[in-house]
Amino acid sequence: MNIIYPLLGLSIVLAVLFLMAFVWANKSGQNDDMYTPSVRMLFDDPPEEPEENQSDEDHIQR
């Protein structure tokens, strides 16, 4: 029964730390843009330009 008091105190301290981390994350702007991350995967990546200074052997190996 004596272990309940330290565990209760530890859980309260842990809950306060998580609450402080949540408030800090919201104040720093991590949750400002809720739309862009959900559609970012739908955007096409720009095509990669081939490098001009590659030799023919490099193209054969790929």
Buried (B, 14 or more C-beta within 10 A) or exposed (E): EEEEEEEEEEEEEEEEEEEEEEEEEEEEEEEEEEEEEEEEEEEEEEEEEEEEEEEEEEEEEE
